[in-house]
Amino acid sequence: MSALPATVAATSADAPAAPTASRTGLLAFGFWTLLTLSYTLSGVLSSISEGNDPGWTRALVWNAANFYPWMALAPLVGWLGRGTANAGWGRFLAVHVPAGLAIALAQTLLHLAVFWYACGPGRMPVASLADFVRMQFAYTCHLALLTYWVILVVLRGLESRRRLRDERLRSAHLETQLAQSQLQALRMQLQPHFLFNTLNAISALALADPLRARLMIARLSDFLRMTLEQRHAQQVPLAREMEFLRCYLAIQEVRFQDRLSTRLALAEDTLHAAVPSMILQPLVENALRHGLLAKPEPGRLHIASRRDGELLHLCVEDDGLGLPPEGPADGVGLGNTRARLQVLFGAAARMDLHRRAGGGTRVELCFPFREHVA
C-alpha cells in the first residue's frame, strides 16, 4: 500500500525545480497528505460497500501513521544512495540490505505503535499490543521494505537524470564557448585584411592626391571607431550593420569618386533582424576590388534585403567584370563569410554566387530570420 506513495514522495523531495528546501518540504507534505486522504477514502468506501462500519478515524490514523514517517525517512534513503552511487555491487548490497531491514523495521514499529496509541485496545478486537503487533508485523514490514527499495531506485534515477542534464548543460556551454572563440578568431582575421586593403589604397593616393588620402584616413578613423564600439557583438541589427556599411562606402567613394553609385533596397521588416557583425563589408569589398575597380566606366552597386517567411535574404550585386571563367575563388573575405555563417547557423545558412546576365556578380546570403535582442 505504501510503494506508490513512496515513489511520489521521493519525486517531490528530490525535484530539481524546487528553489528552496522549505518549498520542497511543503510539496512533500502536500503529496503525503493527499495520498493519506486518498487511501483513507478508498478504505472507508470499501468498508461501506461490504456493509461494515466506515471507521473514518481508524482508517485516517492507519494511513497517516504509514505514510508520514516516509516523508522523514526518504532523505535518509537518498543520502545512503548517494554514498553508494559509484560503489560496486558488493558494497552496495552491504550497505542497503541491512539499512533497508533496519529502516523498514523502525518504520513498521513506529507505524504500529502510533496506531495502537491513537486507537487503543478498546476500539479493536485484539486484547493486547503484543497480539496486535504479531498480527500486523509481517504484512506491514514487508510493505515497508518494498517501499525502501522503491524510494532508493526512484531517487537514484532522479539523481542520474540530474547529472545527465548538468552534463548536457556543460557540453552546450562548452560548445557555445567554442563557437564564440571561432567567431572572434574570424573577426580578428577579417579586420587586418580590411585594414591592409584600405591602407594600400590610401598609400596609392598619398602622392597622387594627398587631399583625397587625408579624407580617406579621416573616414577610416570614423569607421574603426564605430567597429570598436561593437567589437564584442557577434550579431547586430541590420540597421546597425548598414551604418557600418555606409561608413565603409564613404571611404570607397573618396577612392572611386564619380565612378561608383550605390543603391540600397532594404525591406522595412528586416531592419531589426539580427545579422552577423560586418557580414556585408567583405562582400562589398570583393565586388569593388574584383568587379568594379578594373572597370573603366562607372559602376553600380546594389544592396538589398528581404524577408521570406522564416528566412532573411541579403544581396550584394554589381555590374562589374563578373566572375572569372574558372569560377569563383574564395579569398579571405568570402571564405571568412562562409565560415561565420556555418558557425552561427550551420546547414540553415547558405551563400550563393552567380553571374549576372548583363555582366557583374550577384552574391546572396540566406539564413534564419531572428529579431535582434539588445
Secondary structure, DSSP 4 states (H G I P E B T S, - for coil): --HHHHHHHHHHHH-TT--SHHHHHHHHHHHHHHHHHHHHHHHHHHHHHTTS---HHHHHHHHHHHHHHHHHHHHHHHHHHHHTTT--HHHHHHHHHHHHHHHHHHHHHHHHHHHHHHH-GGGSS-SSHHHHHHHHHHHHHHHHHHHHHHHHHHHHHHHHHHHHHHHHHHHHHHHHHHHHHHHHHHHHHHHHHHHHHHHHHHHHHHHH-HHHHHHHHHHHHHHHHHHHHTTT-SEEEHHHHHHHHHHHHHHHHHHHGGGEEEEEEE-GGGTTBEEETTSSHHHHHHHIIIIITT-SS-EEEEEEEEEETTEEEEEEEE-SS---TT-----HHHHHHHHHHHHHHGGG-EEEEEE-TTSSEEEEEEEE--B---
